[in-house]
Structures are given as C-alpha cells and as structure tokens.
Amino acid sequence: MSILWSRDALVDLERLHDFVARVNPVAADSLLVALVSAPDRLLDHPRLGLRLDQFAPDDVRRLIVGNYEIRYQVEEAGISILRVFHGKEDRN
C-alpha cells in the first residue's frame, strides 16, 4: 500500500505553508513536516479517520492533525490524499 498526494492536496500544502510563513517561517516549516508525515500512520491503519458519508459510496475519510484536516480516500491501490484544510476554512 502506498500514499499518493493529489495535485489539489499539494497546492493546499503550499497555500497553508505560505500563509503561516508570513508570520512565522519556522512554524510553517514544522507544520509542513507534520502534515506530510501524518498520513504515514494510515499505511498500517487506513480506516483510522472518520468516514465522510457525503462522499459515499467512495471511502473518503478525514484525519485530524492539530487544527488541520486531511481528507483522503482508501482505494485498493493505496491511499489518495485529496485535500488539506485548516479547521476554520470554509470548504464549500
């Protein structure tokens, strides 16, 4: 099983890093490391996150990392990281 990052998720990481870096570049780097490494635990426990029923029948889940949400999809080929958001962002 492997972890694949979507283009949207990579853009989200860059956006979040840039936002935090304006105030604290060191914290932004630490945040990026935390968000990129957090999905590694899904390799052993792919259904760890809460399932998001609005995406059924796809198995889309969310993993909470501090104030951030990582949305991912469990697939036979692996885990696809779909999006990364701050908890206060409007995701509609």
C-alpha positions in Angstrom: 0.0 0.0 0.0 1.2 3.5 -0.8 0.2 7.1 -0.2 -0.4 9.3 -3.3 -0.9 13.1 -3.0 -3.3 14.7 -5.4 -2.4 17.9 -7.1 -5.1 19.7 -5.1 -3.6 18.4 -1.8 -0.1 19.6 -2.8 -1.5 23.0 -3.7 -3.2 23.1 -0.3 0.1 22.3 1.5 1.8 25.1 -0.3 -1.0 27.6 0.4 -1.1 26.7 4.1 2.7 26.9 4.4 2.8 30.3 2.7 0.0 31.6 5.0 1.8 30.6 8.2 5.2 31.6 6.9 4.1 35.3 6.6 4.0 35.4 10.4 6.4 32.6 11.4 8.6 30.8 8.8 9.9 28.2 11.4 6.4 27.3 12.4 5.4 27.0 8.7 8.2 24.5 8.1 7.2 22.5 11.2 3.6 22.5 10.1 4.5 21.2 6.6 6.6 18.4 8.1 3.7 17.4 10.4 1.1 17.4 7.7 3.2 15.5 5.2 4.2 12.8 7.7 0.8 12.4 9.4 -0.7 10.1 6.7 2.2 7.6 7.2 0.2 6.0 10.0 -2.6 5.3 7.5 -0.3 2.7 5.9 -1.0 0.4 8.9 -4.5 1.7 9.7 -6.1 3.0 6.5 -9.5 3.4 8.1 -8.3 5.3 11.1 -10.1 8.5 10.1 -13.8 9.3 10.3 -15.7 8.3 7.2 -17.4 11.2 5.4 -20.8 9.9 4.3 -21.4 12.7 1.8 -18.9 11.1 -0.5 -20.4 7.6 -0.4 -20.0 5.1 -2.0 -16.4 6.3 -2.1 -14.5 5.6 1.1 -13.4 9.2 1.8 -12.2 9.9 5.3 -10.7 12.7 7.4 -7.6 12.6 9.5 -7.2 15.4 12.1 -3.8 16.8 12.7 -3.9 19.6 15.2 -6.1 22.3 13.7 -5.9 20.8 10.2 -8.0 18.2 8.4 -6.5 15.8 5.8 -9.2 14.3 3.5 -8.2 11.0 2.0 -9.7 8.1 0.0 -9.0 4.5 0.7 -8.6 2.6 -2.5 -7.3 -0.9 -3.4 -4.1 0.6 -4.9 -3.4 2.7 -1.8 -4.4 5.9 -0.1 -5.0 9.1 -2.0 -4.7 12.3 -0.1 -7.4 14.5 -1.6 -7.3 17.9 0.3 -5.7 19.6 3.3 -7.6 22.3 5.2 -7.4 24.4 8.3 -10.3 23.6 10.6 -11.7 27.2 10.3 -11.6 27.3 6.5 -14.8 27.4 4.5 -14.7 24.2 2.4 -17.9 24.7 0.4 
